[in-house]
């Protein structure tokens, strides 16, 4: 089986897996933070609408 090292074998056999895994973890974390922020924004919007209706 041939391997295609992105970093020319600098990080060993699994250098690509480490890089792509790190990118995937970063994207998942950013997605979670974005989701959490949008959920908080929706809750603040609902509270504001409830105050206006009184």
C-alpha positions, 0 to 999 in steps of 0.5 A: 500500500502506498502512502501520500504524505502531505508533510513529506513524512515529517509527522510520521505515518499518521501526519495527514490524519492528525492534520485533518483530525485537528481541522475537523475538531476545529470546525465542530467546535466553531459549529457548536459555538455558532449554534449556541450563540444563535440559540441565545439570540433566539431566546433574547428575541422571544423575551423581547417580544413577550415584553412588548405584548404586555 
